[in-house]
Amino acid sequence: MVQAYILVQTEVGKAADVARQIAQIAGVTQAEDVTGPYDVIVRARAENVDELGKLVAAKIQAVQGITRTLTCPVVHI
């Protein structure tokens, strides 16, 4: 199992709507709108890195209002 935080930038005024839409996507465990350089922080999980990539590229980035994402996989050192 791979887990990651996905940092999302949105169009102005779209953060809350984007967070609500992302929260409904299978594989997303949490999505919250925040303040700062990113507008939404998402916690997601997938079976492997390839599935995580598909989740981000095909589902999360398809949400209207997103301008950029940064995926940060969780590591256990």
N, C-alpha and C positions, 0 to 999 in steps of 0.2 A: 504494500500500500504506500502510495506517495501522497504527501500533503503539501500544500503550498499556500502562500499568501499572494493574492493578485492585487496590485495597486493600480487603481483606475483613475484616469483623468477624463472629465466629461465636458460637454459644452456648458456654458454658463446657465445656471438655473436648472440643470437636469440631474443633479446628483441623487436626490431622493427618489425620483422615478427610475433611474438606472439601477439603484440599489434594490428597489422592490422587484424589478424585472429579473435581475440576476439571482436574487434569493429563490426564485421559483425554478431555477435550472437544476436538473439532477446532477449530483456531484458537488454542488455548492452547499457547504454546511453553515455558512454565515455570510452576510453582506450588509455592510453598514456605511452610511454616508458620514463623512468626517470633514474636519477642516484641515487646512495645510496645503502642501504642494500636490497632494492627491485628494480626490473627491470621494472615492469609495474604496474601502478595503474589503476584500473578499477572502474567505477561507474556503479551500476546496480540497477534495480528495479524489484519487483515481487509482486504478489497479497498478499502473506503471507510468513511466515518463511519457511514453507515446500517447497513452490515453489522456494524460493531463494536457498535453499539447493539443489534442483534438478538442478537449473541453474548452480550452481557452480560445483557440483559433476559430472553431466552428460554431460555438455556442455563445460564449461570453462576448467575444468581439463583434458578434452579429447584433448585439443590442443597440438600438438607435440611441444616439447621444454620446457614445463613447468616442473619445479622440485618441487615447493611447492607453496601453496596459504595460505593466512590468510584472513578470511572474518570478516569485521568490520561493523556490522549493525549500521545505523544512529539512534540515539535516540533524542527525543525532550523532554527535561526536563523543 
